[in-house]
C-alpha cells in the first residue's frame, strides 16, 4: 500500500517533471472512478466549485465539513493515486484546514490568496507547510494567486508583476507550485515562468487558453480544468435529456463505470 507521505512526494515529483502534469478535475467518487483507471491519470485534483455545486452551494460557500467528507470519498476512490484538494481560501485557518484534509487522505491542496496582503498569505503558506510537517506529510501546496482573476481594470503588466512577486514569496515560504488562474496567452505565460521559475507555475485550461502541450513547452508544471469538467458532463446530460424527451434512445456507446 502506498503511504500518504510517499503520495505527497510523488505529487511533488510530478510537478517538477519535464512533462506537464495534467489533472482532470473530479467532484465525487464516481467522477473519480471514471478517470482513475485511465493510463494517463497520474494524480487526482478536486474542483471546489463542482463539489459546492453538487451540494447546492455557490462556489466558496460550502462548509469545510462537507468538503472534507467528499474529499475523503474521492481519496478512497483514487486508490494509490495522490489527491490534491481545493480548499478555497483556507476556511479562515489554512493550517487547520490542511491538517484536517490530511486526515482524510489528501496530500496536496489549492488555497487562494484572494489578493489578501502579501504578508498575510505568506503566513498562511507557512502554516500549511508546518501542518504538513507535524502530520508527517510533505504537503504539496498549489498556492493560488488571484492576480489576474481579481485584477479589475488594472494594466496587464501590473498583474504580471503582482503575480511574480506573490509567486516568489509563496515558493520561498514553502509552496510547491504557484497557481495563476486566468486565460494566459503565450507571452504572459513566458513572463510568469521567467519571473517565478520553470516548472513552478500551475495554470487552468479554460476556453481560449493554450493547449497543455503549449504550456508544457513554455515551462509550466501543471494544468487543471476546474469546474469545466463538471460543466461538460452536465451539458452532455442535459443534451441527453432533451433527446430523450424527443423520443430518443440511450446511445449504445454508453460505458459501465461503477
GUKOL-928813 format. One record per residue (C-alpha): residue number from 1; residue in three letters; x, y, z. Coordinates in Angstrom, 2 decimals, always signed. Layout:
N
PT   seq   type         x         y         z
PT   NUM    ALA         X         Y         Z
...
! end
This chain:
258
PT   seq   type         x         y         z
PT     1    UNK     +0.00     +0.00     +0.00
PT     2    UNK     +1.34     +3.42     -0.95
PT     3    UNK     +1.83     +5.58     +2.14
PT     4    UNK     +0.41     +9.08     +2.38
PT     5    UNK     +3.89    +10.59     +2.67
PT     6    UNK     +5.05     +8.80     -0.47
PT     7    UNK     +1.95    +10.00     -2.32
PT     8    UNK     +2.82    +13.58     -1.35
PT     9    UNK     +6.38    +13.10     -2.57
PT    10    UNK     +5.06    +11.63     -5.81
PT    11    UNK     +2.84    +14.68     -6.38
PT    12    UNK     +5.83    +16.99     -5.91
PT    13    UNK     +7.85    +14.88     -8.34
PT    14    UNK     +5.06    +15.16    -10.91
PT    15    UNK     +5.09    +18.95    -10.52
PT    16    UNK     +8.86    +19.07    -11.10
PT    17    UNK     +8.94    +16.65    -14.04
PT    18    UNK     +9.65    +17.95    -17.58
PT    19    UNK     +6.24    +16.71    -18.73
PT    20    UNK     +3.32    +18.90    -17.64
PT    21    UNK     +1.03    +17.28    -15.08
PT    22    UNK     -2.50    +17.13    -16.50
PT    23    UNK     -5.19    +16.72    -13.85
PT    24    UNK     -8.80    +16.24    -14.98
PT    25    UNK    -10.72    +17.62    -12.01
PT    26    UNK    -13.24    +15.44    -10.20
PT    27    UNK    -16.09    +16.26     -7.80
PT    28    UNK    -17.30    +12.96     -6.32
PT    29    UNK    -16.46     +9.28     -6.10
PT    30    UNK    -17.97     +8.24     -9.44
PT    31    UNK    -16.30    +11.04    -11.42
PT    32    UNK    -13.03     +9.90     -9.81
PT    33    UNK    -13.64     +6.30    -10.84
PT    34    UNK    -14.32     +7.49    -14.39
PT    35    UNK    -10.74     +8.74    -14.76
PT    36    UNK     -8.72     +6.78    -12.20
PT    37    UNK     -8.41     +3.72    -14.45
PT    38    UNK     -7.12     +5.63    -17.46
PT    39    UNK     -3.40     +5.02    -18.05
PT    40    UNK     -2.78     +8.76    -18.47
PT    41    UNK     -4.11     +9.58    -14.99
PT    42    UNK     -1.19    +10.16    -12.61
PT    43    UNK     -2.87    +12.27     -9.94
PT    44    UNK     -6.34    +13.43     -8.90
PT    45    UNK     -7.40    +17.00     -8.18
PT    46    UNK    -10.78    +18.06     -6.85
PT    47    UNK    -12.78    +21.01     -8.16
PT    48    UNK    -14.11    +23.04     -5.24
PT    49    UNK    -16.65    +24.84     -7.41
PT    50    UNK    -18.02    +21.49     -8.62
PT    51    UNK    -18.17    +19.94     -5.15
PT    52    UNK    -20.02    +23.01     -3.90
PT    53    UNK    -22.48    +22.75     -6.78
PT    54    UNK    -23.03    +19.05     -6.02
PT    55    UNK    -24.23    +20.00     -2.53
PT    56    UNK    -26.21    +23.02     -3.74
PT    57    UNK    -23.77    +25.72     -2.62
PT    58    UNK    -22.25    +28.61     -4.52
PT    59    UNK    -18.52    +28.48     -5.13
PT    60    UNK    -16.60    +29.29     -1.95
PT    61    UNK    -19.61    +28.91     +0.35
PT    62    UNK    -19.58    +25.18     +1.08
PT    63    UNK    -18.83    +24.27     +4.73
PT    64    UNK    -15.45    +22.64     +5.37
PT    65    UNK    -17.10    +19.53     +6.82
PT    66    UNK    -18.86    +18.77     +3.54
PT    67    UNK    -15.68    +19.37     +1.56
PT    68    UNK    -13.76    +17.01     +3.83
PT    69    UNK    -16.45    +14.34     +3.53
PT    70    UNK    -16.30    +14.43     -0.26
PT    71    UNK    -12.52    +14.62     -0.41
PT    72    UNK    -12.36    +11.51     +1.78
PT    73    UNK    -14.64     +9.66     -0.63
PT    74    UNK    -12.53    +10.81     -3.57
PT    75    UNK     -9.33     +9.66     -1.85
PT    76    UNK    -10.86     +6.22     -1.33
PT    77    UNK    -11.91     +6.02     -4.99
PT    78    UNK     -8.47     +7.20     -6.13
PT    79    UNK     -6.64     +4.25     -4.58
PT    80    UNK     -2.85     +4.71     -4.77
PT    81    UNK     -3.00     +7.96     -6.73
PT    82    UNK     -2.15    +11.22     -4.93
PT    83    UNK     -5.12    +13.55     -4.35
PT    84    UNK     -4.90    +17.35     -4.26
PT    85    UNK     -7.93    +19.11     -2.75
PT    86    UNK     -9.39    +22.52     -3.46
PT    87    UNK     -9.65    +24.29     -0.11
PT    88    UNK    -10.89    +27.66     -1.41
PT    89    UNK     -9.29    +30.43     +0.68
PT    90    UNK     -8.35    +28.17     +3.59
PT    91    UNK    -11.58    +28.40     +5.60
PT    92    UNK    -10.20    +31.06     +7.91
PT    93    UNK     -7.30    +28.90     +9.14
PT    94    UNK     -5.34    +27.29     +6.32
PT    95    UNK     -3.08    +25.32     +8.64
PT    96    UNK     -6.01    +23.73    +10.43
PT    97    UNK     -7.86    +23.07     +7.16
PT    98    UNK     -4.79    +21.29     +5.80
PT    99    UNK     -4.35    +19.27     +8.98
PT   100    UNK     -7.93    +18.08     +8.60
PT   101    UNK     -7.69    +17.34     +4.88
PT   102    UNK     -4.54    +15.31     +5.52
PT   103    UNK     -6.71    +13.42     +7.99
PT   104    UNK     -8.97    +12.24     +5.16
PT   105    UNK     -6.05    +11.28     +2.94
PT   106    UNK     -5.23    +14.26     +0.71
PT   107    UNK     -1.57    +15.11     +0.06
PT   108    UNK     -1.87    +18.49     -1.61
PT   109    UNK     -4.24    +21.43     -1.97
PT   110    UNK     -5.11    +24.62     -3.78
PT   111    UNK     -5.54    +27.60     -1.45
PT   112    UNK     -6.27    +31.03     -2.94
PT   113    UNK     -4.92    +34.37     -1.76
PT   114    UNK     -7.89    +36.45     -2.98
PT   115    UNK     -5.33    +39.27     -3.18
PT   116    UNK     -5.04    +39.50     +0.58
PT   117    UNK     -1.98    +41.43     +1.80
PT   118    UNK     +1.17    +39.56     +0.79
PT   119    UNK     +2.48    +39.07     +4.32
PT   120    UNK     -0.87    +37.70     +5.45
PT   121    UNK     -0.96    +34.99     +2.82
PT   122    UNK     +2.72    +34.15     +3.22
PT   123    UNK     +1.88    +33.38     +6.86
PT   124    UNK     -0.90    +31.08     +5.64
PT   125    UNK     +1.54    +29.24     +3.36
PT   126    UNK     +3.95    +28.82     +6.26
PT   127    UNK     +1.11    +27.47     +8.41
PT   128    UNK     +0.24    +24.92     +5.71
PT   129    UNK     +3.84    +23.73     +5.46
PT   130    UNK     +4.07    +23.47     +9.26
PT   131    UNK     +0.83    +21.48     +9.43
PT   132    UNK     +2.17    +19.01     +6.87
PT   133    UNK     +5.40    +18.63     +8.83
PT   134    UNK     +3.53    +17.94    +12.07
PT   135    UNK     +1.41    +15.30    +10.33
PT   136    UNK     +4.46    +13.71     +8.66
PT   137    UNK     +3.26    +14.54     +5.14
PT   138    UNK     +5.39    +16.73     +2.81
PT   139    UNK     +2.24    +18.54     +1.72
PT   140    UNK     +2.27    +19.79     -1.88
PT   141    UNK     +0.65    +23.23     -1.76
PT   142    UNK     -0.52    +24.70     -5.07
PT   143    UNK     -0.64    +28.29     -3.78
PT   144    UNK     -3.10    +30.26     -5.88
PT   145    UNK     -2.74    +33.94     -6.61
PT   146    UNK     -5.74    +35.82     -7.94
PT   147    UNK     -3.54    +38.49     -9.52
PT   148    UNK     -5.40    +38.03    -12.82
PT   149    UNK     -8.92    +36.88    -11.91
PT   150    UNK     -9.34    +39.70     -9.36
PT   151    UNK     -7.33    +42.29    -11.28
PT   152    UNK    -10.24    +44.60    -12.01
PT   153    UNK     -9.23    +47.14    -14.62
PT   154    UNK     -5.54    +47.41    -13.83
PT   155    UNK     -3.00    +47.09    -16.67
PT   156    UNK     -1.82    +43.58    -17.59
PT   157    UNK     +1.81    +44.35    -16.73
PT   158    UNK     +0.80    +45.24    -13.17
PT   159    UNK     -0.97    +41.90    -12.79
PT   160    UNK     +2.08    +40.07    -14.13
PT   161    UNK     +4.38    +41.90    -11.70
PT   162    UNK     +2.00    +41.22     -8.80
PT   163    UNK     +1.76    +37.51     -9.67
PT   164    UNK     +5.55    +37.24     -9.86
PT   165    UNK     +6.09    +38.98     -6.53
PT   166    UNK     +3.48    +36.85     -4.82
PT   167    UNK     +4.59    +33.65     -6.51
PT   168    UNK     +8.20    +34.05     -5.45
PT   169    UNK     +7.14    +34.81     -1.88
PT   170    UNK     +4.86    +31.75     -1.74
PT   171    UNK     +7.61    +29.47     -3.04
PT   172    UNK    +10.06    +30.91     -0.53
PT   173    UNK     +7.52    +30.15     +2.22
PT   174    UNK     +7.34    +26.50     +1.15
PT   175    UNK     +4.65    +26.22     -1.56
PT   176    UNK     +5.27    +23.50     -4.12
PT   177    UNK     +3.92    +25.41     -7.12
PT   178    UNK     +2.05    +28.66     -7.79
PT   179    UNK     -1.40    +28.53     -9.37
PT   180    UNK     -2.12    +31.52    -11.62
PT   181    UNK     -5.68    +31.10    -12.97
PT   182    UNK     -6.88    +33.08    -15.95
PT   183    UNK     -6.72    +32.81    -19.74
PT   184    UNK     -2.95    +33.18    -20.13
PT   185    UNK     -1.51    +33.72    -23.59
PT   186    UNK     +1.99    +32.62    -24.58
PT   187    UNK     +3.67    +35.97    -23.91
PT   188    UNK     +2.12    +36.34    -20.45
PT   189    UNK     +2.93    +32.74    -19.56
PT   190    UNK     +6.54    +33.18    -20.68
PT   191    UNK     +6.94    +36.23    -18.43
PT   192    UNK     +5.42    +34.40    -15.47
PT   193    UNK     +7.70    +31.40    -15.92
PT   194    UNK    +10.74    +33.65    -16.26
PT   195    UNK     +9.74    +35.56    -13.13
PT   196    UNK     +8.59    +32.71    -10.88
PT   197    UNK    +10.51    +29.72    -12.17
PT   198    UNK    +10.45    +26.85    -14.63
PT   199    UNK     +8.10    +24.02    -13.59
PT   200    UNK     +6.79    +26.23    -10.80
PT   201    UNK     +3.63    +27.57    -12.47
PT   202    UNK     +0.21    +25.91    -12.43
PT   203    UNK     -2.48    +27.04    -14.89
PT   204    UNK     -6.11    +26.32    -15.74
PT   205    UNK     -7.38    +25.15    -19.11
PT   206    UNK    -10.27    +27.48    -19.89
PT   207    UNK    -11.92    +28.19    -23.25
PT   208    UNK     -9.45    +30.36    -25.17
PT   209    UNK     -6.40    +29.20    -23.22
PT   210    UNK     -3.39    +27.46    -24.74
PT   211    UNK     -3.21    +23.69    -25.02
PT   212    UNK     -1.47    +21.59    -22.39
PT   213    UNK     +1.39    +20.88    -24.79
PT   214    UNK     +1.88    +24.58    -25.49
PT   215    UNK     +2.01    +25.35    -21.76
PT   216    UNK     +4.44    +22.47    -21.29
PT   217    UNK     +6.77    +23.91    -23.93
PT   218    UNK     +6.71    +27.22    -22.02
PT   219    UNK     +7.82    +25.56    -18.79
PT   220    UNK     +4.51    +25.21    -16.94
PT   221    UNK     +4.34    +22.47    -14.29
PT   222    UNK     +0.65    +21.63    -14.10
PT   223    UNK     -2.66    +22.23    -15.84
PT   224    UNK     -6.09    +21.62    -14.33
PT   225    UNK     -9.59    +22.33    -15.59
PT   226    UNK    -11.56    +23.42    -12.53
PT   227    UNK    -15.35    +23.35    -12.94
PT   228    UNK    -15.10    +22.87    -16.71
PT   229    UNK    -15.15    +19.07    -16.43
PT   230    UNK    -18.42    +19.05    -14.49
PT   231    UNK    -19.93    +21.61    -16.87
PT   232    UNK    -19.07    +19.44    -19.87
PT   233    UNK    -20.59    +16.39    -18.15
PT   234    UNK    -23.77    +18.27    -17.23
PT   235    UNK    -24.05    +19.69    -20.75
PT   236    UNK    -23.96    +16.14    -22.11
PT   237    UNK    -26.55    +15.09    -19.52
PT   238    UNK    -28.87    +17.95    -20.42
PT   239    UNK    -28.46    +17.24    -24.14
PT   240    UNK    -29.33    +13.59    -23.49
PT   241    UNK    -32.44    +14.63    -21.57
PT   242    UNK    -33.54    +16.85    -24.46
PT   243    UNK    -33.04    +13.94    -26.87
PT   244    UNK    -34.96    +11.53    -24.64
PT   245    UNK    -37.86    +13.96    -24.35
PT   246    UNK    -37.91    +13.94    -28.16
PT   247    UNK    -38.33    +10.14    -28.11
PT   248    UNK    -34.65     +9.44    -28.48
PT   249    UNK    -32.81     +6.41    -27.12
PT   250    UNK    -29.86     +5.76    -24.85
PT   251    UNK    -26.73     +5.52    -27.06
PT   252    UNK    -25.21     +2.06    -27.48
PT   253    UNK    -21.80     +3.60    -26.74
PT   254    UNK    -22.59     +4.12    -23.04
PT   255    UNK    -19.93     +2.53    -20.80
PT   256    UNK    -20.29     +0.92    -17.37
PT   257    UNK    -18.13     +2.90    -14.94
PT   258    UNK    -19.06     +1.68    -11.49
! end
